Amino acid sequence: MAQREITVLKDVALITCVVQRGAAEPIINAARQAGAQGATVNFGKGMGMRERLGILGVAVEVEKEVIQVMVSTEQVDRVFETMYLAGKLDTPGMGIAYITQLEKAATYIPPEVLAKVAG
């Protein structure tokens, strides 16, 4: 059996941004322009104060987009701020963003990139 190596990344963080359905694309584009390599988008349902004010005061579930971007700790503040501003999260009801420090992550990294990092 061939030996396989795992390249473990330790200085990484996960930025999660939960927004209204249809609002993810400009946030992802902004994150990529700020240095993120890509993003994962999932769909979910959420409920907040605004949804409780529906017809007859009945709670209404609203579909959300959950954007996740993994970045180095060096990039995290810049990408987070860019995503926040692109999503207009300083406006009530637009969404929420938060950062989770990751213990470790692993993915394929091209040998030429590893060589640049190593020395």
C-alpha positions, 0 to 999 in steps of 0.5 A, spaced: 500 500 500 502 506 498 504 511 503 500 518 503 501 524 507 496 529 510 498 536 510 495 539 516 493 546 517 493 549 524 492 557 523 485 557 520 478 559 522 471 558 519 467 564 517 460 563 517 455 568 515 447 566 515 443 571 510 436 571 507 436 566 501 438 570 495 443 574 498 449 569 498 452 571 491 455 578 493 458 576 499 462 570 496 464 575 491 467 580 496 470 574 500 474 571 494 476 579 492 479 579 499 483 573 499 478 567 500 479 561 496 472 559 495 466 558 499 460 553 501 453 555 501 448 551 505 440 552 505 437 552 512 430 555 515 430 560 521 426 564 525 426 571 528 422 577 530 420 579 523 417 572 522 413 572 528 409 579 525 406 575 519 399 574 518 395 574 524 402 574 528 403 567 526 410 565 526 413 564 519 419 560 517 424 563 512 429 560 508 436 562 509 443 561 506 449 559 510 455 561 507 462 558 510 469 560 508 475 557 511 481 562 511 488 563 514 488 567 521 492 572 517 486 573 513 480 572 517 479 579 519 480 582 512 475 577 509 470 577 515 469 585 515 469 584 507 463 579 508 460 583 513 460 590 509 458 586 502 452 583 506 450 589 509 449 586 516 449 592 519 442 593 517 437 590 522 434 583 519 440 582 514 443 576 517 449 574 522 456 573 521 461 569 526 468 566 526 470 559 529 477 558 530 479 551 527 483 546 531 486 543 524 484 542 517 486 538 511 486 538 504 490 537 498 495 543 497 499 543 491 507 541 492 509 548 489 505 552 494 508 547 500 515 549 497 513 556 497 511 556 504 516 551 507 522 556 505 
